[in-house]
Amino acid sequence: MIRSALPVLAAAASLMLAAPAQAQTGPLGAIGLWKIDLAASHFNEALTGPAPLSAELDVTKDDGRSLAWTLIEEDESGLAAIQFADAPLDGTPTKAVVNTQIVMISVRRDGTSGVISGVTSGVTSGVTSGVTAVTSNKSGRKQSMKVWLVDANTLKVEQDVDGQPGPPDQSLTFKRVR
C-alpha cells in the first residue's frame, strides 16, 4: 500500500535537518544511514495511516549550508513511501519529492543549538532553538517538524501533521546505522 509520505517528508526533512544552528556554520554530523526505532517512536495512525514496518533515512549532504537526504518507508506490501530533497538552510523554498508528488520545503536556522525545529502553523513544542522546516503541497497543506540530535547516534523528530495547537502529533526516533 502506498500511503501519503508528506508526514514522512516532514519527518525526514526534520530528521535530515538536524543541522547546525545559526551561530554555527559547520555541519551537525547527520551524514549517514539512519533507521527508525519503532519501539521508541509514537505514530498517530488516525492522521497518517498505519505505521511503517521500517524506515531508512540516508543523509548524503550536511555541509552547514544545505542538507540532502532520501527517506524510504516499507510496509507489509513493500514500498510505502519514498522522499528525497536537497535543501539550503537559509529558508529558500526548494522542491522536494514525496512519492510521485512535488512538494515545497523551506529550511532555515533559527537558534544556537543543533536542534531542528519545524513550524507549519506557528505550532512548536518544547525545543527552543535550531532549524525550522516547513513543507507544503499544491493544495496548500503544510506540516512542520522539530528535529534534533539527541546524541551522535540518535535523531528525534516531533511532527505537527494536522496544524492544530497542542502537543506533537507524532514523535519519531531514528538510530544511526553508519
C-alpha positions as CSV (number, residue, x, y, z in Angstrom):
1,M,0.0,0.0,0.0
2,I,1.4,3.4,-1.0
3,R,0.5,6.0,1.6
4,S,0.9,9.7,1.9
5,A,4.5,10.4,2.6
6,L,4.1,14.1,3.4
7,P,4.2,13.3,7.1
8,V,7.3,11.3,6.3
9,L,8.8,14.1,4.3
10,A,8.3,16.4,7.2
11,A,9.9,13.9,9.4
12,A,12.7,13.1,7.1
13,A,13.2,16.7,6.4
14,S,13.4,17.5,10.0
15,L,15.5,14.5,10.7
16,M,17.8,15.4,8.0
17,L,17.6,18.9,9.1
18,A,19.5,18.0,12.2
19,A,21.9,20.6,11.1
20,P,23.9,23.3,12.8
21,A,22.1,26.3,14.2
22,Q,22.5,29.9,13.1
23,A,25.5,30.7,15.3
24,Q,27.3,27.6,13.9
25,T,28.4,27.3,10.3
26,G,29.8,23.8,10.2
27,P,27.9,20.5,9.7
28,L,26.0,18.9,12.5
29,G,27.2,15.5,11.8
30,A,24.0,14.0,10.4
31,I,25.6,12.4,7.3
32,G,25.0,8.6,7.3
33,L,22.3,6.0,7.3
34,W,19.6,6.1,10.0
35,K,16.9,3.6,10.8
36,I,13.7,4.2,12.6
37,D,13.4,2.8,16.1
38,L,9.7,1.7,16.0
39,A,9.6,0.9,19.7
40,A,10.7,4.4,20.7
41,S,8.5,6.1,18.1
42,H,4.9,7.2,18.5
43,F,2.6,7.4,15.5
44,N,-0.8,8.9,15.0
45,E,-2.3,6.4,12.6
46,A,-5.6,8.3,12.5
47,L,-3.7,11.2,10.7
48,T,-1.1,9.3,8.7
49,G,-2.3,5.8,8.2
50,P,-0.6,2.7,9.5
51,A,2.9,3.0,10.9
52,P,5.6,1.6,8.6
53,L,7.3,-1.7,9.3
54,S,10.6,0.0,8.7
55,A,12.1,3.3,7.6
56,E,15.5,4.3,6.5
57,L,16.9,7.8,6.2
58,D,20.1,8.4,4.2
59,V,21.7,11.8,4.7
60,T,24.1,12.4,1.9
61,K,25.0,16.1,2.4
62,D,25.4,18.1,5.6
63,D,27.9,20.9,4.9
64,G,26.5,23.6,7.1
65,R,24.8,25.4,4.1
66,S,22.4,22.6,3.0
67,L,21.2,19.1,3.6
68,A,20.4,16.3,1.2
69,W,18.6,13.1,2.1
70,T,16.5,10.2,0.9
71,L,13.8,8.5,3.1
72,I,12.3,5.1,2.3
73,E,9.4,3.6,4.3
74,E,8.3,0.0,3.9
75,D,5.1,-1.8,4.9
76,E,3.7,-5.3,4.5
77,S,3.2,-4.7,0.8
78,G,6.7,-3.3,0.1
79,L,7.4,0.3,-0.6
80,A,5.1,2.5,1.4
81,A,6.7,5.9,0.8
82,I,9.8,7.5,-0.7
83,Q,11.0,11.0,-0.3
84,F,14.1,13.0,-1.3
85,A,15.3,16.6,-1.1
86,D,18.4,18.8,-1.2
87,A,17.6,22.0,0.7
88,P,19.5,25.1,1.6
89,L,19.5,26.1,5.3
90,D,18.7,29.7,4.6
91,G,14.9,29.3,4.3
92,T,14.8,29.4,0.5
93,P,11.8,27.4,-0.7
94,T,13.0,24.3,-2.6
95,K,11.3,21.5,-4.4
96,A,11.3,18.0,-2.8
97,V,9.8,14.8,-4.0
98,V,7.3,12.7,-1.9
99,N,6.2,9.5,-3.7
100,T,5.3,11.0,-7.1
101,Q,4.4,14.4,-5.9
102,I,6.5,17.6,-5.8
103,V,6.2,19.5,-2.6
104,M,8.0,22.6,-1.3
105,I,10.3,22.6,1.7
106,S,11.8,25.6,3.4
107,V,14.6,25.0,6.0
108,R,16.2,27.7,8.0
109,R,18.4,28.1,11.0
110,D,16.8,29.8,13.9
111,G,18.8,29.1,17.1
112,T,22.1,28.3,18.6
113,S,22.0,24.6,19.2
114,G,21.9,21.6,16.9
115,V,18.1,21.3,17.3
116,I,15.9,21.3,14.3
117,S,12.5,22.7,14.6
118,G,9.7,22.6,12.2
119,V,6.9,25.1,12.2
120,T,3.8,24.8,10.0
121,S,1.2,26.9,11.5
122,G,3.0,28.6,14.4
123,V,2.9,25.4,16.4
124,T,6.1,24.5,18.1
125,S,6.9,22.2,21.1
126,G,9.5,22.2,23.9
127,V,12.6,22.7,21.8
128,T,13.6,26.3,21.7
129,S,16.2,26.7,19.0
130,G,17.5,25.1,15.8
131,V,16.4,24.8,12.2
132,T,12.8,25.4,11.1
133,A,11.4,23.1,8.4
134,V,8.1,23.7,6.7
135,T,6.7,21.5,3.9
136,S,3.7,22.3,1.7
137,N,2.0,20.7,-1.3
138,K,-0.1,22.2,-4.2
139,S,-3.3,22.2,-2.1
140,G,-1.6,24.4,0.5
141,R,-1.4,21.7,3.2
142,K,1.5,22.5,5.5
143,Q,3.3,20.5,8.1
144,S,6.0,21.3,10.5
145,M,8.6,19.4,12.5
146,K,11.3,19.7,15.1
147,V,14.3,17.5,14.7
148,W,17.3,17.4,17.0
149,L,20.3,15.3,17.5
150,V,19.9,13.7,20.9
151,D,23.4,12.3,20.8
152,A,25.8,11.3,18.0
153,N,23.7,8.2,17.2
154,T,20.1,9.3,17.8
155,L,17.8,11.7,15.9
156,K,14.4,12.7,17.4
157,V,11.6,14.2,15.4
158,E,8.5,15.9,16.7
159,Q,5.9,16.4,14.0
160,D,2.8,18.5,13.6
161,V,0.7,16.8,11.0
162,D,-2.7,18.4,11.5
163,G,-1.7,22.1,12.0
164,Q,-3.7,22.3,15.3
165,P,-2.3,23.7,18.5
166,G,-1.2,21.2,21.1
167,P,1.4,18.5,21.6
168,P,3.2,17.0,18.6
169,D,1.1,14.6,16.5
170,Q,4.0,12.2,16.1
171,S,7.3,11.6,17.8
172,L,9.9,9.6,15.8
173,T,13.3,8.3,16.8
174,F,16.0,7.3,14.3
175,K,19.2,5.5,15.2
176,R,22.4,5.8,13.3
177,V,23.5,2.6,11.4
178,R,26.6,4.1,9.8
